[in-house]
Amino acid sequence: MKFNLLIFLPIIFLFIGCNISIKNQKKYIYYLHGRIIEIQGKDAVSEEFGKYEFDNIVSALKVDNSEIIAEIRNENVDYLDYANKVSTQIDSLINSGIKPKNITIIGASKGAIIASNISSINSNPINYVFLAGNNDYQEEHNDWKFHGQVLCFYDDSDNIAGKNYDYWKNNPNYTTKFEQVKIDKSLGHGFLYKPYKEWIEPTKKWILSQEL
């Protein structure tokens, strides 16, 4: 019996080690939706931009060996409280052995404001994607100092939050990468309502390699 156990122990440890390695290489992707879903729910429809395709967006963001966390927030949730909540979850993942490069926070509209706060609060070098989350008001009322690898999307035709991120890129920050992409679809704020390849494909590259 002892002889048999000695034979199988290395196999058992190898199996356990492989499972731990697979877990540690898994991609954890947070998707933080826009405010309209807080108000109307997952099947939200904007009179101006049409249906917010929440499920299609979440599905389009999946990569191999990934887990997507896409919680539906309650109406008028406090953005800073929620940012702190997600920041604590990030700390827990990293403390469990997940590498920072395998965690990505994607925020759209109000979700991008929440993600911006997370990037300022949490010092871990994880990945961030901000979709339509900047305007004059944000620049005047926040003192964000981003951490990690940041990718931003904006559309000049967006009269809600269509400003580029030059202000934040040039301000003091703790990022190791900071890129931004201009979306030329003339959809205004509506470009984030659907999984358009113009932002989905670069986002998935960012998740996997932090490159465009």
Secondary structure in CASP SS format (residue, H / E / C, confidence):
PFRMAT SS
TARGET T0000
AUTHOR 0000-0000-0000
METHOD secondary structure of the structure
MODEL  1
M C 1.00
K H 1.00
F H 1.00
N H 1.00
L H 1.00
L H 1.00
I H 1.00
F H 1.00
L H 1.00
P H 1.00
I H 1.00
I H 1.00
F H 1.00
L H 1.00
F H 1.00
I H 1.00
G H 1.00
C H 1.00
N H 1.00
I H 1.00
S H 1.00
I H 1.00
K H 1.00
N H 1.00
Q H 1.00
K C 1.00
K E 1.00
Y E 1.00
I E 1.00
Y E 1.00
Y E 1.00
L E 1.00
H C 1.00
G C 1.00
R H 1.00
I H 1.00
I H 1.00
E H 1.00
I H 1.00
Q H 1.00
G C 1.00
K C 1.00
D C 1.00
A C 1.00
V E 1.00
S E 1.00
E C 1.00
E C 1.00
F C 1.00
G E 1.00
K E 1.00
Y C 1.00
E C 1.00
F H 1.00
D H 1.00
N H 1.00
I H 1.00
V H 1.00
S H 1.00
A H 1.00
L C 1.00
K C 1.00
V C 1.00
D C 1.00
N C 1.00
S E 1.00
E E 1.00
I E 1.00
I E 1.00
A C 1.00
E C 1.00
I C 1.00
R C 1.00
N C 1.00
E C 1.00
N C 1.00
V C 1.00
D C 1.00
Y H 1.00
L H 1.00
D H 1.00
Y H 1.00
A H 1.00
N H 1.00
K H 1.00
V H 1.00
S H 1.00
T H 1.00
Q H 1.00
I H 1.00
D H 1.00
S H 1.00
L H 1.00
I H 1.00
N H 1.00
S C 1.00
G C 1.00
I C 1.00
K C 1.00
P H 1.00
K H 1.00
N H 1.00
I E 1.00
T E 1.00
I E 1.00
I E 1.00
G E 1.00
A E 1.00
S C 1.00
K H 1.00
G H 1.00
A H 1.00
I H 1.00
I H 1.00
A H 1.00
S H 1.00
N H 1.00
I H 1.00
S H 1.00
S H 1.00
I H 1.00
N C 1.00
S C 1.00
N C 1.00
P C 1.00
I C 1.00
N E 1.00
Y E 1.00
V E 1.00
F E 1.00
L E 1.00
A C 1.00
G C 1.00
N E 1.00
N C 1.00
D H 1.00
Y H 1.00
Q H 1.00
E H 1.00
E H 1.00
H H 1.00
N C 1.00
D C 1.00
W C 1.00
K C 1.00
F C 1.00
H E 1.00
G E 1.00
Q E 1.00
V E 1.00
L E 1.00
C E 1.00
F E 1.00
Y E 1.00
D C 1.00
D C 1.00
S C 1.00
D C 1.00
N C 1.00
I C 1.00
A C 1.00
G E 1.00
K C 1.00
N C 1.00
Y C 1.00
D H 1.00
Y H 1.00
W H 1.00
K H 1.00
N H 1.00
N C 1.00
P C 1.00
N C 1.00
Y E 1.00
T E 1.00
T E 1.00
K E 1.00
F E 1.00
E E 1.00
Q E 1.00
V E 1.00
K E 1.00
I C 1.00
D C 1.00
K C 1.00
S C 1.00
L C 1.00
G H 1.00
H H 1.00
G H 1.00
F H 1.00
L H 1.00
Y H 1.00
K C 1.00
P C 1.00
Y C 1.00
K H 1.00
E H 1.00
W H 1.00
I H 1.00
E H 1.00
P H 1.00
T H 1.00
K H 1.00
K H 1.00
W H 1.00
I H 1.00
L H 1.00
S H 1.00
Q C 1.00
E C 1.00
L C 1.00
END
